[in-house]
Amino acid sequence: MPLHYACEKGFVNVTNVLLDFGANLFSHDFELNTPMELAFTLQRTRKYDEMSTSLIAVLDKSESTIEQN
């Protein structure tokens, strides 16, 4: 679960690469957490704003793709 790990640790660039290559933002780990939920654990760190902006951009992109189809 590389995406889960990258989100949890605040590795924004790694997260972006994994998402660009099709990693599933809605997959669950063995504790039933999604990558986005793990990213929210960063709230007390400086990486939170950068990570949340990145994840929201992916969601917006996928939403616009759905609307076009």
C-alpha positions in Angstrom: 0.0 0.0 0.0 2.5 2.6 -1.2 -0.1 5.3 -1.5 -1.3 4.9 2.0 2.3 5.1 3.3 3.1 8.2 1.2 0.0 10.0 2.4 0.6 9.1 6.0 4.2 10.3 5.9 3.5 13.4 4.0 5.4 12.5 0.8 3.5 14.8 -1.5 5.7 14.2 -4.6 5.5 10.4 -4.2 1.7 10.7 -3.7 1.4 12.7 -6.9 3.4 10.2 -8.9 1.5 7.2 -7.6 -1.8 8.9 -8.4 -0.6 9.9 -11.8 0.1 6.2 -12.4 -3.4 5.2 -11.3 -3.2 4.5 -7.6 -6.6 4.2 -6.1 -7.4 7.1 -3.7 -10.3 5.2 -2.3 -8.6 1.9 -1.5 -8.6 0.7 2.1 -5.6 -0.6 4.1 -5.9 -3.5 6.6 -7.3 -1.1 9.2 -9.9 0.1 6.6 -8.3 3.6 6.3 -8.2 5.3 2.9 -5.1 7.3 1.8 -7.0 10.5 2.3 -7.9 9.6 5.9 -4.2 8.9 6.6 -3.3 12.2 5.1 -5.6 13.9 7.6 -3.4 12.6 10.4 -0.9 15.3 9.1 -3.1 18.1 10.4 -0.6 19.1 13.0 2.3 19.3 10.5 3.3 21.7 7.8 2.8 19.1 5.1 -1.0 19.0 5.7 -1.8 22.0 3.4 0.3 20.7 0.6 -1.0 17.2 0.8 -4.7 18.2 1.1 -4.3 20.6 -1.8 -2.8 17.8 -3.9 -5.5 15.2 -3.0 -8.3 17.7 -3.6 -6.9 18.5 -7.1 -7.0 14.7 -7.9 -10.6 14.6 -6.7 -11.5 17.6 -8.8 -9.8 16.1 -11.8 -11.6 12.8 -11.5 -15.0 14.6 -11.0 -14.6 16.6 -14.1 -13.7 13.5 -16.1 -16.9 11.8 -14.9 -18.9 14.8 -15.8 -17.5 14.8 -19.4 -18.5 11.2 -19.9 
